[in-house]
Amino acid sequence: MISWVAGRRWSAPSLRPRRAHSRKERMGMDRKMAKSIRMRMRRSTELRSRDVRKTVIHAWMTALFAFVLLASPAAFAAGPERVGELLERAEQLRSSDALAFRRLLSEANESRADASEAQREQMDYLNAYALNTSGRFSEAIAATKRLLATTTNKNLRVRASALLVNSYGATRQFAEGLRQLERTLEWLPESDDPRMHVHAMVSASILYNLIGQYEHGLEYATKLQQQTLNEREQCFARYTEAEARFFMGKASDSADIASVIEFCASIREAILSNLGRQLLARQLADNGQRSKAIALLQTHLRDVEATRYPRLIGEVHALLAQYLLEDEDFGGAEQHAKAAVAYASDIAYSQPLVMAYHTLYDVAQRKGDAQLALNYFRKYAEADKAYLNEVKARELAYQIVRQETLQKSQQISVLDQENQVLQLQREVDKAAAQNTRLIVILLILLIASIGYWAFKIKRVQLSLKKMAETDALTGICNRHHFTIRAERALAECARNGEQASLIMFDLDHFKNINDRFGHGVGDWALKEVAEASKGFCRRIDVLGRLGGEEFAILMYGCDLRAASRVAEDCRVRLAQIETRETGHVFAITGSFGVTSSQHSGYSLAKLLSHADKLLYRAKHNGRNRVCVYDAEQENVRAASNVLEMPQRDRTEHLGA
């Protein structure tokens, strides 16, 4: 390096003779050269040291990374744990803090690749829930359907189905919502999580409230409060109960709704607490306290908007617009009505949209702006049609207003003298439109009432039919229904050439059971006997209680030998009935008589008569046995002129 510097600086040839330097000058030049050499050497050393440090650091980082890969694979297992924490926090905040919920859900979605399959399904559910609460119901319904089509988790299926019920209710697809609710209730027994029962009942109470069936909504809300609920579920149950009672006219006073609001607000359930405030405002306004209702809604308007729930925000703005209009605050009414329209414009068939357009129409009409009033009335008519599904009324109103507008614009330009006639015509047309709407509404109500009562009458008929055909204690056929079914079966056997057998049996010493242990134990014994007898009957057989402790079984297509085996098995089964659960120990036995159509014919009366004689013979021979019809023995008895009672002695029967 020194020689290179010296060569560069001093070895260049010169054509001119050099000037002789003094000693002092030469010493200064030597010092400068030495300083320059030292600076170059220091810089070179620093560069080499920096390169060495970089190389060492890179080597250490590589080694550390390799060590992590080889020695600590658990570090990469932290991905699902992190996703699980995010999803758990999102679940806790999903209805109380909309912004925090969406932020946590966004973070979880970014880590979807690290999530387990169960976490991905939970993520899909929460994404659908977020779409639902943001008013994007069509997307929420599609996302929930995709989840239901792919998930194998029975608990998540019930939960997602309950969410789909809510989405259908929010979009006024009530028929689909009721069908989905039915599917949810069918899937519910397969779930092993008690929380899923709560989800289903919450969805049911909300849906029934939405369709105006507040009795059912109140019923489910009451059942829901009988469950073990967490605070959030208690908030849902109490709110749906308060809503149902309010619209049924059963709300006692404002304090009940206020207590629901206070409870939901204490657990930071923003959506439900503000829904409760909206309900309280309605009650205050209905009670003539409109100023308090306005103050309540205005005080909590920011909290309502912070929920980012379009339907809630639209309803609150629409209510404020309506109350301010009634209070003749036209500016405030117009402002809130426009805000309701902005928030509710993406929600089809919404009542806030109808209320808001109606308020804007009234404000414009009061201002005297006819064109603006006409525009708002058209929008109101369209929204009202979508909400109430009154196609004819809406079309008629639209045509009437259109004709009024044409007539008004033509007559104003021609003669000012016809203004009075035009105004009168306008009033007549309005009255006609209102009358037509009322007629349509009455027809709809009449048809709905006829359908409702037809449904109720049908249910009552089915209930009465069941009561008439079934024995109330045992649940099997009573004597009348047994006779009808047995005669029908015997007629069919006769047509087809099939045999039929009749088993008739009576419980032994049943009166003693009633006398010793009480009629409750006797009723228990009868039900147990009926249940045991069902096990020996096929679907085509007929089992009935003929009266008291007497039963009969008509066996279709069964000969005498097979029927006797069934009777013997039934007798053994009755004797095996365990009676300890009644608190008493006693034996249940029966005496059986068996005959068939081969010997007694296809007459039910004759079959019953022969079986009754055989049953009496079993009683006479010691009870707890089966007596089968034997033609030879019967002939011998007839020949020997043995007297035998055709019917059992009723005194003995009562003691049997």
Secondary structure as UniProt FT lines:
FT   HELIX           2..10
FT   HELIX           23..71
FT   HELIX           73..77
FT   HELIX           78..93
FT   TURN            94..96
FT   HELIX           98..110
FT   HELIX           112..114
FT   HELIX           117..133
FT   TURN            134..135
FT   HELIX           137..150
FT   HELIX           154..170
FT   TURN            171..172
FT   HELIX           174..187
FT   HELIX           188..190
FT   HELIX           194..210
FT   TURN            211..212
FT   HELIX           214..225
FT   HELIX           231..248
FT   HELIX           254..266
FT   TURN            267..268
FT   HELIX           270..286
FT   TURN            287..288
FT   HELIX           290..299
FT   HELIX           301..306
FT   TURN            307..308
FT   HELIX           310..326
FT   TURN            327..328
FT   HELIX           330..344
FT   TURN            345..346
FT   TURN            348..349
FT   HELIX           351..367
FT   HELIX           370..388
FT   HELIX           391..414
FT   HELIX           416..418
FT   HELIX           419..469
FT   TURN            472..474
FT   HELIX           479..496
FT   STRAND          500..507
FT   TURN            508..509
FT   HELIX           510..517
FT   HELIX           519..534
FT   TURN            535..536
FT   TURN            539..540
FT   STRAND          542..547
FT   TURN            548..549
FT   STRAND          550..556
FT   HELIX           560..575
FT   HELIX           580..582
FT   STRAND          590..596
FT   HELIX           597..600
FT   HELIX           604..620
FT   TURN            621..622
FT   STRAND          626..628
FT   HELIX           631..639
FT   TURN            640..641
FT   HELIX           650..655
//
